[in-house]
Amino acid sequence: MSLPTPLPTGRLDRFARHIVLPEIGGAGQVALTEKHVAVIGLGGIGSPALQYLAASGIGRFTLVDDDTVDVSNLQRQTIFTNRDIGHGKATSARRWLANFDDALDVSISDTRISPANAGELIAGADLVLDGTDNFATRLAVSDACVAERTPLLSAAVGRFQGQVGAFAGHLADQPCYRCFVGDAFDAEDCDTCAEDGMLGAMAGWAGSFAALQAVRALLSGVSAFGDPQYGKLHILDGLKPGLRTLNLSKDPECKGCG
């Protein structure tokens, strides 16, 4: 078995606080540099999640979002500024990453993700992080992850509540996202943020927690922190505040993974 390639000196300095953690260590940090994460949706969840994933040292990203930046996004979508208003979110996110760490390998798509193209857009990723705002898109991403045998971290947020769950429906004993929500939402748009409101910091909590869980999943089998927690749904309550965890079961009749 070949040994992992050591990090260059400059990268060692950058990630020193990770490396000194026994739960991550040098092997874990090197493993992160070799990982490819597809981030679907660069809004309230995708923005802070992307910041912490990039800061963690993950080496390659695919960014997918067909939307443009609006002034109302700036209350919670932390990678954008006034200069980005009117520009594509994927392009603006790539610019943020280039300014943050020019060693990252980044590809983007401003195509709307659908059942027809989802598989192509996530191909080759080690993990998909979905922060989109409607069930139809989430289900298309979930089905593609099952077909591509790619783990999925799905996150959502609204008002004062968020949820983050890890799914691996391609495994015989693990649920997919469709097992969780069923088939009723394939054509339903549930983007009610503009009507219901959202605390900006709540999106930050959900996004950063999703990044934490992504690192955990990516380090499975590599370091002590590695634990994908498939089939667990974490519910974040910003009003109490508090967090609780539900265990999800695979649906043998699920049309996505059954």
C-alpha positions in Angstrom: 0.0 0.0 0.0 1.4 3.4 -1.0 1.9 6.1 1.6 -0.1 9.3 1.4 1.7 12.2 -0.3 2.9 14.7 2.4 1.5 18.2 2.4 3.8 21.0 1.2 5.2 23.2 4.0 2.8 26.1 3.3 -0.2 23.8 3.4 1.1 22.3 6.7 1.0 25.8 8.2 -2.5 26.4 6.8 -4.0 23.3 8.3 -1.9 23.0 11.5 -4.9 23.2 13.8 -6.5 20.2 12.1 -3.3 18.2 12.0 -2.7 18.5 15.8 -6.1 17.1 16.5 -5.6 13.4 17.2 -9.0 12.7 15.7 -7.9 14.1 12.3 -4.1 14.1 12.2 -1.8 14.3 9.2 -3.4 11.2 7.5 -6.9 12.8 7.8 -5.7 16.1 6.4 -4.0 14.5 3.4 -7.2 12.5 2.8 -9.2 15.7 2.7 -6.9 17.2 0.0 -7.7 14.3 -2.2 -11.5 14.5 -1.9 -14.0 15.9 -4.4 -17.3 17.4 -3.1 -20.2 18.5 -5.2 -22.1 21.4 -3.6 -25.6 21.7 -5.1 -27.2 25.1 -4.2 -25.0 28.0 -3.1 -27.6 29.8 -1.0 -28.1 30.1 2.7 -26.8 26.6 3.4 -24.4 26.2 0.5 -22.5 29.5 1.2 -21.4 28.9 4.8 -20.9 25.1 4.1 -18.6 25.9 1.2 -16.6 28.3 3.3 -15.9 25.7 6.0 -15.4 22.9 3.5 -12.8 25.0 1.6 -11.1 26.0 4.9 -10.9 22.3 5.9 -8.6 21.5 3.0 -10.9 19.6 0.6 -9.0 19.7 -2.7 -11.7 19.7 -5.4 -15.2 21.2 -5.7 -18.0 21.1 -8.2 -20.4 24.0 -7.7 -24.0 23.9 -9.1 -26.5 26.7 -9.0 -28.5 28.4 -11.8 -29.5 31.4 -9.8 -28.1 34.9 -9.7 -27.3 37.0 -6.6 -30.1 39.2 -5.3 -29.7 41.9 -2.6 -32.1 39.9 -0.4 -29.6 37.0 -0.4 -27.0 39.0 1.5 -28.8 38.6 4.8 -27.6 35.0 5.0 -25.6 33.9 1.9 -22.2 34.8 3.3 -19.9 34.4 0.3 -21.6 37.2 -1.7 -21.2 41.0 -1.5 -22.8 44.0 -3.1 -20.5 43.6 -6.1 -22.0 40.1 -6.8 -25.6 41.3 -7.2 -26.9 40.4 -10.6 -24.1 37.9 -11.2 -24.4 34.1 -11.3 -24.0 32.5 -7.9 -21.8 29.7 -9.3 -19.4 32.2 -10.9 -19.4 34.4 -7.8 -18.7 31.4 -5.6 -15.8 30.3 -7.7 -14.4 33.8 -7.4 -14.7 33.7 -3.7 -12.8 30.3 -3.6 -10.1 31.7 -5.8 -9.5 34.6 -3.4 -9.6 32.3 -0.4 -7.4 29.5 -1.6 -6.0 29.4 -5.2 -4.8 25.8 -4.8 -8.3 24.5 -5.0 -9.6 22.7 -8.1 -13.0 24.2 -8.9 -15.5 23.5 -11.7 -19.0 25.2 -11.9 -22.3 24.7 -13.6 -25.0 27.3 -13.9 -27.4 24.8 -15.4 -30.6 24.0 -13.4 -30.2 20.5 -12.0 -32.9 18.0 -13.0 -33.4 14.2 -13.2 -31.9 14.4 -16.8 -28.6 16.0 -15.8 -28.1 15.3 -12.1 -26.0 12.2 -12.7 -23.6 14.0 -15.0 -23.2 17.0 -12.7 -22.3 14.9 -9.6 -20.2 12.3 -11.5 -16.8 11.6 -9.8 -17.7 13.3 -6.5 -16.8 11.5 -3.2 -19.7 13.3 -1.5 -22.7 15.5 -2.6 -23.8 18.3 -0.3 -27.3 19.4 -1.3 -28.6 22.7 0.1 -31.3 23.4 -2.5 -34.6 24.9 -1.6 -37.2 22.6 -3.1 -38.2 18.9 -2.9 -38.2 18.2 -6.6 -34.5 19.2 -6.9 -33.6 17.3 -3.7 -35.2 14.2 -4.9 -33.5 14.4 -8.3 -30.2 14.8 -6.6 -31.0 11.9 -4.2 -31.9 9.5 -7.1 -28.7 10.5 -8.9 -26.6 9.8 -5.8 -28.1 6.3 -5.5 -27.4 5.7 -9.2 -23.8 7.0 -9.0 -23.3 5.2 -5.6 -22.3 8.5 -4.0 -23.1 9.5 -0.4 -25.5 12.4 0.0 -25.5 15.0 2.8 -28.9 16.8 2.6 -29.5 20.0 4.5 -32.5 22.4 4.8 -33.4 25.4 6.8 -36.4 27.7 7.4 -37.4 30.3 10.0 -35.6 29.0 13.2 -35.2 25.4 12.3 -32.7 23.4 10.2 -32.1 19.7 9.4 -29.0 17.9 8.2 -29.1 14.2 7.2 -26.6 11.8 5.7 -27.9 9.2 3.2 -26.4 6.3 1.4 -29.3 4.6 -0.4 -26.9 2.7 -2.7 -26.0 0.5 0.3 -28.4 -2.4 1.0 -29.0 -1.4 4.6 -29.2 2.4 4.3 -32.0 4.8 3.4 -31.9 7.4 0.7 -33.5 10.9 0.9 -36.6 9.6 -0.9 -37.1 7.0 1.8 -37.3 9.9 4.2 -39.8 12.2 2.3 -41.5 9.8 -0.1 -42.7 10.5 -3.7 -45.3 13.2 -3.1 -43.0 16.1 -3.6 -41.4 15.3 -7.0 -43.1 18.3 -8.6 -43.7 20.6 -5.7 -41.8 23.8 -5.1 -41.4 24.5 -1.4 -39.3 27.6 -1.4 -41.2 29.7 1.1 -38.3 31.6 2.6 -39.5 34.9 1.2 -42.9 34.5 2.8 -42.0 32.8 6.1 -38.7 34.5 6.8 -35.5 33.1 8.0 -33.0 34.1 10.7 -29.7 34.6 8.8 -27.6 33.0 11.6 -29.9 29.9 11.4 -28.8 29.3 7.9 -25.2 29.7 9.1 -25.7 27.1 11.8 -27.2 24.6 9.4 -24.5 25.2 6.8 -21.6 24.9 9.2 -23.1 21.8 10.8 -23.5 20.3 7.3 -19.8 21.0 6.7 -18.9 19.3 10.0 -20.9 16.3 9.0 -19.3 16.3 5.5 -15.8 16.2 7.0 -16.9 13.4 9.3 -18.2 11.4 6.3 -15.2 12.0 4.1 -12.8 10.8 6.8 -14.7 7.5 7.3 -12.1 4.7 7.5 -9.2 7.2 7.6 -9.2 8.8 11.1 -11.0 8.6 14.4 -13.3 11.5 13.5 -14.5 9.6 10.5 -18.2 8.5 10.9 -20.6 9.1 8.1 -23.7 8.7 10.3 -25.8 7.4 7.5 -29.5 7.3 8.3 -29.3 9.9 11.0 -31.3 13.1 10.7 -30.1 16.0 13.0 -32.8 18.6 13.7 -31.5 22.0 14.8 -33.8 24.3 16.8 -32.7 27.9 17.0 -35.5 29.0 19.3 -34.7 26.8 22.3 -31.9 26.4 21.2 -31.3 22.6 20.9 -30.5 19.7 18.7 -32.0 16.2 18.5 -31.3 13.2 16.2 -33.7 10.8 14.5 -32.8 7.4 13.1 -34.2 6.8 9.6 -35.0 3.4 8.1 -34.7 2.2 4.5 -38.1 1.9 2.8 -38.1 -1.5 0.9 -40.7 -0.1 -1.5 -38.7 3.1 -2.2 -38.6 3.7 -5.9 -35.2 5.5 -5.5 -33.3 2.7 -3.7 -35.6 -0.1 -2.7 
